Amino acid sequence: MISIDLHDEVIVAVVLGEFTVSDYREFEELADYKIKFGGPLDLLFDLREMAGFTVDLAVEEIRHTLRHAHDFRRIAILTDDQWVTWSAWVSQFFVDAEIKVFDDEEEAKFWLESAPQNPI
């Protein structure tokens, strides 16, 4: 399950339980719409309550990342999972966005807010 909120130019997505391709496509629809009509975005992805993900989700995430390699400015990922942290590190090679992993939500929000155009 995914919960998605939009705060100005920041998408906040929280994953609870298993992360599926249908959850990711819900995120994609909003992101694609905002990018098309508003330009680059920042993203806060909270994966602390994620129980796992499906293989088709991983494939979809790679496709979306490659299509939007220049459309995100900053991506903050909340997790304590080493696999997710490693995956975020690898993703940096495919996007222009700054990607940072956090275990504290307030630090992640502060980092995103430190970009002048991005109040959450």
N, C-alpha and C positions, 0 to 999 in steps of 0.2 A: 504494500500500500504506500502511496505517496501523497504528501500534502504540499501544495505549492502556493506561495504568496508572492505578490509582486510589490516591491517598494521602490517607486521611481524607476531607476535603471538597474535594480538589483532583484534577481529572482532568488527566493529562499525556498529550497526544496528539502523536505524531511522525509526520509524513508523509514517505514516501520515494518518489520517482518521481512518476508522475501521480496526482493526487488525484481519485478518482472518486466518483460518487454512492453506490456500494455501500460505499466506505470511510466516507463521511460518515454513512451510515445506521448503521453499526456504532458510531460515536461517539454518534449520537443515541439509540440504544437504551440505552446505559449512562447517558448524561446524563439521559434522561427517567426512567429507573428511580430513579436517585439523587435527582433533584429531587422525584419523587413521594413517596419514603419518607424523605428526609432534609432536604429544603429546599434553599435556594440553595447554589450551588457556586462554586468558583474554577476557572479553566482556564488551563493552560499549553499553548499550541499551538506546536509547533516546526515551522516551515515552511522551514527552511534548506535541506533536501534535496528540496523539492518541485520537480518538473520542469515542472509545469503542472497545469491542472485542466480538467474537462469543463464544458460549458455547463449540463448538467442538475445538476451539483453546485452551481453558482452559484445556480440557482433554488431548490434544496432548502435551501441555507444561508440564503437570505433568508426562506423559509417558517419554518424552525426558529427563526431569530432573532426573527421577529415573534410566534411562539407563546410564546416564552420571554423576552420583553423584560424581565421582572422577576426571573428565576430565576438569574442569575449575579451574583456580587459583583465579582470582579476577573477580567479576562482579560488574560493576558500572551502576546504573540505574538513568537516568535523568528523574525526574517527580516532579510535585507539587501536585499530586493526592494522597490523604490519603489512598484510597483503594489499589492502587499500592504499596505504601509504606508498608502497612500492609502485603500484599501478599509477598513482598520481605523478610520481617522479618520472615514469616512462612517458606519460601523456605530455609532459612538457616538451618533448621532442617534436610533437605534431601540431602544436598550437602556439600562437603568439602570446597568449595570455600568461600573466604571472599566476602560478599555481602554488598555493601554500597549504600545508596540512596543520590542523590545530586539534588540540584536545579540549580547549576551553572556548565556549561559544562567545563570550564577551571579547576575547582576544581576536577571534575571527571577525566579528562585527567591527571592532575598532580598526583592524587592518583594512577592511573594505571601505569604511568611512573615511580613512585617511586620504583616499583619492578625492580631490576637491569636489568633483561633480556627483558624489555618491552618498548622500545622506540616507541612512536606513531608519 
